[in-house]
Amino acid sequence: MPIYEYLCDDCDTRFERIVINKQQEIACPNCESTKATIQLSVFATANGGASAKSSTPSSGSGGSCCGGGCGCH
C-alpha cells in the first residue's frame, strides 16, 4: 500500500495518506475538504549513502555490481 503526500487546495495543509484504492476519496485533516493535489515524494534508499560502485575490482565478469550488461560502468 503506497503512502501519498497531498496538499489541500483550500487551506494549503500538507498531509499523507495510505491509499488502498485509487478511487478512495481523500479528505484534508484540517478543513475536511476533498480537493487536494498529490505531491511528488522524496524517498530514502536502503544503501545508507554508500556508492553503488564496488571498491574492489571486478573478477573478469565484465562489470561490477550488475555484471556489466547494462552499460552503467
C-alpha positions as CSV (number, residue, x, y, z in Angstrom):
1,M,0.0,0.0,0.0
2,P,1.6,3.3,-1.1
3,I,1.7,6.4,1.0
4,Y,0.9,9.5,-0.9
5,E,1.6,13.1,0.1
6,Y,-1.1,15.7,-0.6
7,L,-1.6,19.5,-0.5
8,C,-5.1,20.7,0.3
9,D,-6.3,23.1,-2.4
10,D,-8.5,25.0,0.1
11,C,-6.3,25.5,3.2
12,D,-2.7,24.6,2.0
13,T,-2.3,21.9,4.6
14,R,0.2,19.2,3.7
15,F,-0.7,15.6,4.8
16,E,-0.1,11.9,4.0
17,R,-2.5,9.1,3.4
18,I,-2.1,5.3,2.9
19,V,-4.1,4.6,-0.3
20,I,-5.6,1.2,-0.7
21,N,-7.8,2.1,-3.7
22,K,-7.1,4.9,-6.2
23,Q,-10.8,5.7,-6.2
24,Q,-10.7,6.3,-2.4
25,E,-11.8,9.8,-1.5
26,I,-9.1,11.7,0.4
27,A,-10.1,14.5,2.9
28,C,-7.9,17.1,4.4
29,P,-7.4,16.5,8.2
30,N,-7.6,20.3,8.8
31,C,-10.6,21.5,6.9
32,E,-12.1,18.2,5.6
33,S,-12.0,19.4,2.0
34,T,-11.8,16.7,-0.6
35,K,-9.9,19.0,-3.0
36,A,-6.2,18.0,-2.7
37,T,-3.3,17.8,-5.1
38,I,-0.9,14.9,-4.9
39,Q,2.7,15.9,-4.4
40,L,5.9,14.5,-5.6
41,S,7.6,12.5,-2.8
42,V,11.2,12.1,-1.9
43,F,12.2,8.7,-0.6
44,A,15.2,7.2,1.0
45,T,17.1,4.2,-0.2
46,A,18.5,1.3,1.9
47,N,22.1,1.6,0.8
48,G,23.0,4.0,3.6
49,G,24.5,6.5,1.3
50,A,27.2,4.2,0.0
51,S,28.2,4.3,-3.6
52,A,26.9,1.6,-6.0
53,K,30.4,1.1,-7.3
54,S,32.5,-1.6,-5.6
55,S,35.8,-0.7,-4.1
56,T,37.3,-4.0,-5.3
57,P,38.0,-4.7,-8.9
58,S,35.6,-7.0,-10.8
59,S,36.7,-10.6,-11.3
60,G,36.7,-10.6,-15.1
61,S,32.9,-10.7,-15.5
62,G,32.9,-7.5,-17.5
63,G,31.3,-5.4,-14.8
64,S,30.8,-4.6,-11.2
65,C,27.6,-4.9,-9.2
66,C,25.4,-5.7,-12.2
67,G,27.7,-7.8,-14.4
68,G,28.3,-5.0,-16.9
69,G,25.4,-5.8,-19.2
70,C,23.5,-2.5,-18.6
71,G,26.3,-0.1,-19.5
72,C,26.3,1.7,-16.2
73,H,30.1,1.2,-15.7
